[in-house]
Amino acid sequence: MLQELFSPSVQHALDLAGIFVFAISGALLAVRKNFDVFGIAVLAEVTALGGGLFRDLVIGAVPPAAFTDLGYFVMPLVASVFVFFLHPQVERIQGSVNVFDAAGLGLFCVTGTTKAYDYGLGLTASALMGLATAVGGGVLRDVLANEVPSLLRWDRDLYAVPAIVGSTIIVLCIRFDCLNGFTTALAVISGFGLRLAAMRFHWRAPRAWNRRSAATEAEAEKATA
């Protein structure tokens, strides 16, 4: 499906680029957590490959691509070395890294969805696998770093929603038999663009209706005391 838009060599290069950027985010978190060099490498590998590994195991694409393509394994190590020595400089270009991370999100939600469908999953399950491919590594990264996963926190800009949008566009195109190079590009750009807009305007998912914050509840208790 994506081969209609990109040649295999270009697709592979884009995958490696997305893996590299995701690995940088994992390595940077490891530095902030004061992990040693091994911890930095582990968090980089998990962030970059976790989502795709989970997808491949679920759909039966074994051995997973992460273990059959040496580049997939080496690229996070390259990112780890890069961050290990140059993390102050990388921190200063965090905005640029986030842009490439958003591009990786848009690409991986689409590749994950199409691969899951190619392996026989239904439309809904394929969309879920696209979401898992895009955000699964970040969830594993946060769990290993003993943090609440970013996509579950209300104070973080939308991350999972852009991936859901990209995956949904793909399955709708499959359903109505209009998946081609143009619609595939539209899905990638939609996920990418929505993530960029969320970062620019700080869009966040709503919390529970009529929910009172902890601060408000504490103030109310003091007022009645």
C-alpha positions in Angstrom: 0.0 0.0 0.0 2.6 2.5 1.0 4.7 1.2 -1.9 2.4 3.2 -4.2 3.7 6.3 -2.6 7.4 5.4 -1.7 9.9 3.0 -3.2 11.1 0.3 -0.7 14.4 2.1 -0.3 12.7 5.4 0.5 10.3 3.7 2.8 13.2 2.1 4.7 15.0 5.4 5.0 11.8 7.0 6.4 11.4 4.2 8.9 15.0 4.6 10.1 14.5 8.4 10.4 11.4 7.9 12.5 13.2 5.3 14.7 16.1 7.7 15.2 13.9 10.6 16.3 11.9 8.4 18.7 15.1 7.0 20.1 16.4 10.5 20.8 13.3 11.2 22.9 13.9 8.1 24.9 17.6 8.8 25.4 16.8 12.4 26.5 14.4 11.2 29.1 17.1 8.7 30.3 19.6 11.6 30.7 17.0 13.6 32.7 16.5 10.6 34.9 20.2 10.3 35.5 20.4 6.9 33.9 23.8 5.4 33.0 24.9 4.7 29.4 23.2 1.3 29.4 20.0 2.8 30.7 20.2 5.4 28.0 20.6 2.8 25.3 17.8 0.6 26.7 15.3 3.5 26.8 16.3 4.6 23.3 15.7 1.1 21.9 12.4 0.6 23.7 11.1 4.0 22.6 12.1 3.5 19.0 11.1 -0.2 18.5 8.5 -1.0 21.2 5.4 -0.1 19.2 6.5 -1.9 16.1 7.6 -4.9 18.1 4.3 -5.2 19.9 2.4 -4.8 16.5 4.5 -7.6 14.8 4.0 -10.0 17.7 0.2 -9.4 17.7 -0.3 -9.8 14.0 2.1 -12.8 13.7 4.8 -11.1 11.7 7.6 -13.1 13.3 10.5 -12.7 13.7 9.7 -9.0 14.1 11.3 -6.5 11.8 13.3 -5.1 14.7 15.2 -8.4 14.8 15.6 -9.0 11.1 16.9 -5.6 10.0 20.2 -4.6 11.6 19.5 -1.0 10.8 16.4 -1.0 13.0 18.5 -2.1 16.0 21.6 0.0 15.3 19.8 3.3 14.7 18.7 3.7 18.4 22.3 3.0 19.5 23.5 5.7 17.2 20.9 8.1 18.8 22.1 7.0 22.3 25.7 7.9 21.5 24.6 11.2 20.0 22.6 12.1 23.1 25.3 10.7 25.5 27.9 13.2 24.3 25.8 16.1 23.0 22.6 16.1 25.1 23.0 19.8 26.1 22.9 20.8 22.4 20.1 18.3 21.7 18.0 19.9 24.5 18.5 23.3 22.8 16.9 22.0 19.6 14.1 20.2 21.3 11.5 22.1 19.3 13.0 20.7 16.0 13.2 17.2 17.5 9.5 17.5 18.4 8.7 18.3 14.8 10.4 15.2 13.5 8.8 13.2 16.3 5.4 14.4 15.0 6.4 13.3 11.5 7.4 9.9 12.8 4.0 9.7 14.6 2.1 10.4 11.3 4.2 7.9 9.3 4.1 5.1 11.9 0.4 5.2 12.5 -0.1 4.7 8.8 2.5 2.0 8.3 1.2 0.1 11.4 -2.4 0.2 10.2 -1.5 -1.0 6.6 0.8 -3.8 7.8 -1.8 -5.0 10.3 -4.5 -5.1 7.5 -2.1 -6.9 5.2 -1.8 -9.6 7.8 -5.5 -10.2 7.9 -6.8 -8.0 10.8 -10.1 -6.3 10.5 -10.4 -2.5 10.0 -10.9 -1.6 13.6 -8.2 -3.9 14.8 -5.9 -2.5 12.1 -6.5 1.0 13.3 -5.7 0.0 16.9 -2.5 -1.6 15.7 -1.6 1.7 13.9 -2.1 3.6 17.1 0.0 1.0 19.1 2.8 1.3 16.5 2.9 5.1 16.9 2.6 5.4 20.7 3.5 2.1 22.1 7.2 2.8 22.4 6.5 6.1 24.3 4.3 4.2 26.7 7.0 1.6 27.4 9.6 4.4 27.8 7.5 6.2 30.4 6.8 3.0 32.4 10.4 2.0 32.5 11.3 5.6 33.6 8.7 5.3 36.4 6.4 8.0 35.0 2.7 8.2 34.1 2.6 7.6 30.3 2.4 11.0 28.5 -0.6 10.0 26.4 -2.6 9.5 29.7 -1.8 12.8 31.2 -4.2 15.7 30.8 -1.4 18.3 31.0 0.3 17.1 27.8 -0.6 18.2 24.3 -2.6 15.7 22.2 -0.5 12.8 21.1 -2.6 9.7 20.7 -5.5 11.6 19.0 -3.4 12.6 15.9 -2.3 8.9 15.5 -6.0 7.8 15.8 -6.9 10.3 13.1 -4.2 9.0 10.7 -5.1 5.4 11.3 -8.9 6.1 10.9 -8.3 7.8 7.5 -6.5 4.7 6.3 -9.1 2.2 7.4 -11.9 4.4 5.9 -10.0 4.5 2.6 -9.6 0.7 2.7 -13.3 0.4 3.5 -14.4 2.5 0.5 -11.7 1.2 -1.8 -9.9 4.5 -2.3 -6.6 3.8 -0.8 -3.9 5.2 -3.0 -0.8 7.3 -2.9 -2.7 10.5 -2.5 -5.0 9.3 0.4 -2.0 7.6 2.1 -0.1 10.9 2.0 -3.2 12.6 3.3 -3.4 10.3 6.3 0.3 10.8 7.1 0.0 14.6 6.8 -3.2 14.7 8.8 -1.5 12.9 11.8 1.6 15.0 11.4 -0.3 18.3 11.0 -2.7 17.6 13.9 0.2 16.8 16.2 2.0 20.0 15.2 -1.2 22.1 15.8 -1.6 20.4 19.2 1.9 21.4 20.2 1.5 25.0 18.8 -1.8 25.7 20.4 -1.5 23.3 23.4 -4.6 21.3 22.6 -5.5 18.8 25.3 -8.1 16.2 25.7 -11.0 17.2 28.1 -11.2 15.8 31.6 -14.2 14.4 33.4 -17.3 16.7 33.2 -17.8 18.9 36.2 -14.7 17.6 37.8 -13.3 19.6 40.7 -9.5 19.9 40.9 -7.7 18.9 44.1 -6.8 22.5 44.7 -10.5 23.5 44.5 -11.5 20.7 46.9 -8.8 21.7 49.4 -9.9 25.3 49.3 -13.5 24.2 49.9 -12.5 22.2 52.9 -10.6 25.2 54.4 -13.6 27.4 53.9 -15.9 25.1 55.8 -13.4 24.4 58.6 
